[in-house]
Amino acid sequence: MESMKQRTVLEIWSSRNAGMEGTDSVNARKHYNAIVVGLGAWGSAALAHAAGRGLTVLGLDQFTPPHTRGSHHGNGRVIRMASPEGAFYTPIMRRAYELWHQLEADTGIQVLTTVGGVYAAPSDDEMIWGALDSYRGNDIAHEVLDVTAARTRFPWLHVKDGETVVHEPGTGRLHPERAIVAHQQLARSRGADIRSSLGMLDWKQIDDRVEITTSEGVYTTDRLIMTLGSWAPHQLRLDLPLVVERQYFGVYDVRDVPGPLTMISLPSADAEAFYGLPEEGRTFKVALHHGGITGATEELPTVVTDEEKQTLRGYVADRLPQFPSEPLQWTTCKYTNTPDRHFVLTRHPDAPSVIVGAGCSGRGFKFASFIGEALADLATNIERPDLEHFSPQRFA
């Protein structure tokens, strides 16, 4: 049920829209109740949720999502209930699953496929005890396997002596590009306008509105939602310790590898983890999680080096010995990290009409459905106490 505070703000915005009927062409309208800048995973979800509140909404992006310049391209992202990062993620993850399924029902586009997930590491590794902690008391299907049972169940995976193996059968694969298309399709069906290849040059709070400057003129809005990905450090005007990190991964042809294959997460001497994910069409993505090159987003290399290729080949040869020696494709993407790997989801402390979503930290895609809803709630003055862990005040 809408709170009185939310009804009040929606009534005010509705009165501002009076007289604008018939001018809701994106080429004619210059004022919106909400404008979302950055239409990757989080922004497209926020756009769909904001449009679902009956607001006049515009989405802007300097490129045409989905694209290859950020964090959302490719054929797979992991979604799982295991959350070594903190037990407070468990209810958030449940809601994210619900909203992904709702997106599928609303659009008829499948974005989530169950593939199962395997974690193999020494029992004192955070990967193992963190997963088990997040399962405890939460009725999440899982099983703990010894080495012999794991090798029998997953013969394509080299499980090392002394490792503990945790299997979470509900682990899934999200199709990132399809998910963005689905959220944008849903947003359009709810009346949202979308302008691709039109970036934000500047923004400023003026009284209770925000003025946004683009190369094609100025827009005003009651609420600005910024989900800028790796461009956030340049445009948020927040003193946040964000670091942009470039990652690389290989995509292997696994048609000759006996399955079924699952998501894997394994220890790495070069990163926080070595992981893999089965994709559609019998390919398998492998990558290192964190430990990549950092720098300004425009300056990070997009070509995978010979040294990086050799590093990843070594992990594949050791852990996935039935895989081909060479992948079909090498590619890169970007993380935008906070020091503690938790997100920033907040109202801008210096601009009360601005809502910020930043710091995906290499783990934000699976939460995009939840984050889109949360950002739309903040934009319509719905309090979200479950976002307390994502306040920028923790960096003060």
C-alpha positions in Angstrom: 0.0 0.0 0.0 1.3 3.5 -0.9 2.2 5.6 2.1 0.6 9.0 2.6 4.0 10.6 1.8 4.2 8.7 -1.5 0.6 9.6 -2.4 1.4 13.2 -1.7 4.5 13.3 -4.0 2.7 11.5 -6.8 -0.2 14.0 -6.6 2.2 16.9 -6.8 3.9 15.4 -9.8 0.6 14.6 -11.4 -0.5 18.3 -11.1 2.8 19.4 -12.7 2.0 17.1 -15.7 -1.5 18.6 -16.1 -1.8 20.3 -19.5 1.0 18.2 -21.0 -1.3 15.6 -22.5 -0.6 15.1 -26.1 3.0 16.4 -25.7 4.4 13.1 -24.4 6.5 12.6 -27.5 10.2 12.3 -26.5 10.9 15.1 -29.0 8.3 17.4 -27.4 8.3 16.7 -23.6 11.1 18.5 -21.7 9.9 17.7 -18.1 9.5 14.3 -16.6 8.7 13.0 -13.1 11.8 10.8 -13.3 14.8 10.6 -15.6 17.1 7.6 -15.4 20.6 8.2 -16.8 22.5 5.0 -17.6 20.4 2.1 -19.0 22.5 -0.9 -18.1 21.2 -3.6 -15.8 20.3 -1.4 -12.9 19.1 1.6 -14.9 16.8 -0.4 -17.2 15.3 -2.1 -14.2 14.8 1.3 -12.4 13.2 2.7 -15.6 10.7 -0.2 -15.8 9.8 0.1 -12.1 9.4 3.9 -12.2 7.2 3.7 -15.2 5.1 1.2 -13.4 4.3 3.8 -10.8 2.4 5.8 -13.4 5.2 8.4 -13.6 6.3 10.2 -16.8 9.7 8.7 -17.2 12.7 9.2 -19.6 15.7 6.9 -19.9 19.0 8.3 -21.3 22.2 6.5 -22.2 25.3 7.7 -24.0 25.4 4.4 -25.9 22.7 2.0 -27.1 22.3 -0.7 -24.4 23.0 -3.6 -24.5 26.5 -2.7 -25.6 30.1 -3.9 -24.9 31.5 -0.9 -23.1 30.3 -1.7 -19.6 29.5 -4.7 -17.4 26.4 -6.2 -19.0 27.4 -7.8 -22.3 27.7 -11.5 -23.1 25.5 -14.5 -22.6 25.6 -15.2 -18.9 25.7 -13.9 -15.3 25.5 -16.0 -12.2 22.5 -15.8 -9.9 22.6 -17.8 -6.6 21.3 -17.7 -3.1 24.8 -18.3 -1.5 26.0 -14.9 -0.2 29.3 -15.1 1.6 29.3 -11.3 1.7 26.6 -11.2 4.4 23.5 -12.8 5.6 21.5 -9.6 5.0 21.7 -10.4 1.3 19.5 -13.5 1.7 16.1 -11.7 1.7 17.3 -9.4 -0.9 18.3 -12.3 -3.2 14.9 -13.9 -2.6 13.2 -10.7 -3.8 15.5 -10.5 -6.8 14.5 -14.0 -7.9 10.8 -13.1 -7.5 11.3 -10.0 -9.6 13.2 -11.8 -12.4 10.4 -14.3 -12.7 7.9 -11.5 -12.7 9.8 -9.8 -15.5 9.6 -13.0 -17.5 5.8 -13.3 -16.9 5.3 -9.6 -17.8 7.3 -9.7 -21.1 7.3 -13.4 -22.2 11.1 -13.2 -22.4 13.1 -15.9 -20.6 16.0 -14.3 -18.8 16.8 -16.9 -16.0 17.8 -20.6 -16.5 18.6 -22.9 -13.6 22.0 -24.6 -14.1 23.1 -25.5 -10.5 26.2 -24.3 -8.8 29.3 -26.0 -7.3 31.8 -24.5 -4.8 34.9 -26.5 -4.2 37.6 -25.3 -1.7 39.1 -26.2 1.7 36.5 -26.1 4.4 38.1 -23.0 6.1 37.8 -21.0 2.8 35.2 -18.2 3.0 33.7 -19.5 -0.2 32.6 -22.6 1.7 31.7 -21.4 5.2 30.2 -18.2 3.8 27.9 -20.2 1.6 26.9 -22.5 4.4 26.3 -19.5 6.7 23.9 -18.0 4.2 22.0 -21.2 3.9 21.7 -21.8 7.6 18.1 -21.3 8.8 16.9 -20.0 5.4 15.5 -23.2 3.8 17.8 -23.0 0.8 18.3 -26.3 -1.0 21.9 -27.4 -0.9 24.1 -30.4 -0.2 27.7 -30.9 1.0 29.6 -33.6 -0.8 32.9 -35.3 0.0 35.6 -35.6 -2.7 34.6 -39.0 -3.9 30.9 -38.1 -4.3 31.7 -34.9 -6.0 34.1 -36.5 -8.5 31.4 -39.1 -9.3 28.7 -36.4 -9.7 30.8 -33.9 -11.7 33.4 -35.9 -13.6 34.3 -33.0 -15.8 35.6 -31.0 -12.8 38.9 -31.7 -11.1 38.0 -31.7 -7.4 41.3 -31.7 -5.3 42.0 -34.0 -2.4 40.9 -32.4 0.9 38.4 -30.0 -0.6 34.8 -29.6 0.6 32.2 -29.3 -2.2 28.9 -27.5 -1.8 26.2 -27.9 -4.4 23.4 -25.4 -4.7 20.9 -26.8 -7.3 18.9 -23.5 -7.6 21.9 -21.5 -8.9 21.0 -20.0 -12.2 22.2 -18.2 -15.3 20.8 -14.8 -16.2 21.0 -13.7 -19.8 22.3 -10.1 -19.3 21.5 -8.6 -22.7 18.1 -10.2 -22.9 17.3 -9.0 -19.4 18.1 -5.4 -20.4 16.0 -5.7 -23.5 13.1 -7.1 -21.4 13.2 -4.3 -18.8 13.3 -1.7 -21.5 10.5 -3.4 -23.4 8.5 -3.4 -20.1 9.3 0.3 -19.5 8.1 1.3 -23.0 4.9 -0.7 -22.5 4.3 1.4 -19.4 4.8 4.6 -21.2 8.5 5.4 -20.7 10.5 7.3 -23.3 14.0 6.1 -24.1 16.8 8.0 -25.8 19.9 6.0 -26.7 23.1 7.6 -27.9 22.3 10.7 -25.8 24.4 11.2 -22.8 24.2 13.6 -19.8 26.7 16.4 -20.1 25.8 18.1 -16.8 23.2 18.1 -14.0 22.2 20.5 -11.2 19.6 20.7 -8.5 17.4 23.8 -8.8 14.9 24.1 -5.9 13.0 20.8 -5.9 13.9 19.8 -9.5 16.9 18.7 -11.4 18.1 20.2 -14.6 19.9 17.9 -17.0 21.9 19.2 -19.9 22.4 17.0 -23.0 23.8 17.7 -26.5 20.2 18.1 -27.7 19.0 20.5 -25.0 17.9 20.7 -21.4 15.5 18.4 -19.6 14.0 18.9 -16.1 12.8 16.3 -13.7 11.4 15.8 -10.2 13.8 12.9 -9.6 17.0 12.0 -11.3 18.1 8.4 -10.9 21.8 7.9 -11.9 23.0 4.4 -12.6 26.2 5.2 -14.4 28.4 2.1 -14.0 32.0 2.8 -14.6 31.3 6.4 -15.5 30.0 7.1 -11.9 33.3 8.4 -10.5 33.1 11.3 -13.0 29.5 12.4 -12.8 28.0 11.6 -9.4 29.7 14.4 -7.5 30.0 12.2 -4.5 33.2 11.5 -2.6 33.0 7.8 -3.0 36.0 5.4 -3.1 35.0 3.8 -6.4 37.6 2.0 -8.4 37.0 0.8 -12.0 38.5 -2.6 -12.7 38.8 -4.3 -16.0 38.2 -8.0 -16.2 38.8 -10.6 -18.9 37.2 -14.0 -19.7 37.2 -16.8 -22.2 34.3 -18.6 -23.8 34.9 -22.3 -24.4 33.2 -24.8 -26.8 32.0 -27.6 -24.5 29.9 -29.6 -26.9 32.2 -32.6 -26.4 32.4 -32.3 -22.7 29.9 -34.7 -21.0 27.4 -32.9 -18.8 25.4 -31.6 -17.2 27.7 -28.7 -16.5 27.1 -26.3 -13.7 28.3 -23.0 -12.4 31.6 -23.4 -10.6 33.4 -21.2 -8.1 36.9 -22.3 -7.0 39.9 -20.8 -5.2 42.4 -18.7 -7.1 46.0 -17.5 -6.2 45.6 -14.6 -8.6 42.1 -13.3 -7.7 39.2 -13.8 -5.3 38.0 -16.8 -7.2 38.1 -18.7 -10.5 34.6 -19.3 -11.8 32.7 -20.6 -14.7 29.2 -20.6 -16.1 27.5 -22.8 -18.7 25.9 -20.7 -21.5 23.3 -21.4 -24.1 24.5 -23.3 -27.2 27.0 -25.5 -25.2 29.6 -22.8 -24.5 31.1 -22.2 -21.1 32.4 -18.8 -19.8 35.5 -18.9 -17.5 37.0 -15.9 -15.7 38.8 -14.7 -12.6 36.8 -12.7 -10.1 38.6 -9.4 -9.2 42.4 -8.9 -9.4 42.2 -7.1 -12.7 43.7 -3.9 -14.0 42.3 -0.6 -12.5 42.1 2.9 -13.9 39.8 5.4 -15.6 37.1 3.7 -17.6 38.1 5.3 -20.9 41.7 4.3 -20.5 41.4 0.6 -19.6 42.5 -1.9 -22.4 40.0 -3.9 -24.2 42.4 -6.5 -25.6 43.3 -9.6 -23.5 47.1 -9.9 -23.2 49.1 -13.0 -23.9 50.0 -13.2 -20.2 46.3 -13.1 -19.1 45.4 -15.7 -21.7 48.1 -18.0 -20.3 46.9 -17.5 -16.7 43.4 -18.5 -17.6 44.5 -21.4 -19.7 46.4 -22.7 -16.7 43.2 -22.7 -14.5 41.2 -24.4 -17.2 43.9 -27.1 -17.7 44.1 -27.8 -14.0 40.4 -27.6 -13.0 38.5 -28.4 -16.3 40.8 -30.9 -18.0 38.2 -32.1 -20.5 37.8 -28.6 -22.0 39.5 -27.6 -25.2 43.0 -26.1 -24.9 41.8 -22.8 -26.5 38.6 -20.8 -26.1 36.4 -19.7 -28.9 36.6 -16.1 -27.8 38.5 -13.7 -25.4 36.8 -10.6 -24.2 36.8 -8.0 -21.4 34.3 -6.2 -19.2 34.4 -3.7 -16.3 33.6 -3.8 -12.6 33.0 -0.6 -10.5 34.1 -1.5 -7.0 33.6 -0.2 -3.5 36.2 -1.2 -1.0 33.9 -3.5 0.9 32.2 -4.8 -2.3 28.8 -3.6 -1.1 26.7 -1.3 -3.3 25.8 2.3 -2.9 22.0 2.8 -3.1 21.0 6.2 -1.7 19.6 9.7 -2.0 22.4 12.1 -2.9 23.3 13.9 0.3 23.9 17.2 -1.5 21.0 17.0 -4.0 17.8 15.6 -2.4 16.1 15.0 -5.8 18.9 12.8 -7.0 19.0 9.0 -6.4 22.2 7.1 -6.8 22.9 3.5 -7.7 26.7 2.7 -7.9 29.4 0.2 -7.1 28.2 -3.0 -8.7 31.6 -4.5 -7.5 31.4 -7.4 -10.0 28.3 -8.9 -8.4 25.5 -6.5 -9.1 23.8 -8.0 -12.1 21.9 -10.7 -10.2 20.5 -8.0 -7.9 19.4 -5.7 -10.8 15.7 -6.6 -10.5 15.7 -5.8 -6.8 17.9 -2.7 -7.2 15.6 -1.3 -9.9 12.6 -1.6 -7.6 14.5 -0.1 -4.7 15.7 3.0 -6.7 12.2 3.6 -7.9 11.0 3.4 -4.3 13.6 6.0 -3.2 12.5 8.2 -6.1 8.9 8.1 -4.9 9.7 8.6 -1.2 9.1 5.0 -0.1 11.4 4.3 2.8 13.7 1.3 2.4 15.3 0.3 5.7 16.7 -2.8 4.0 19.1 -0.5 2.2 20.9 0.6 5.4 24.0 -1.5 4.4 24.3 0.5 1.2 24.6 4.0 2.5 27.7 6.0 1.5 28.0 7.1 5.1 29.9 3.9 5.8 32.9 5.5 4.0 32.9 8.7 6.0 
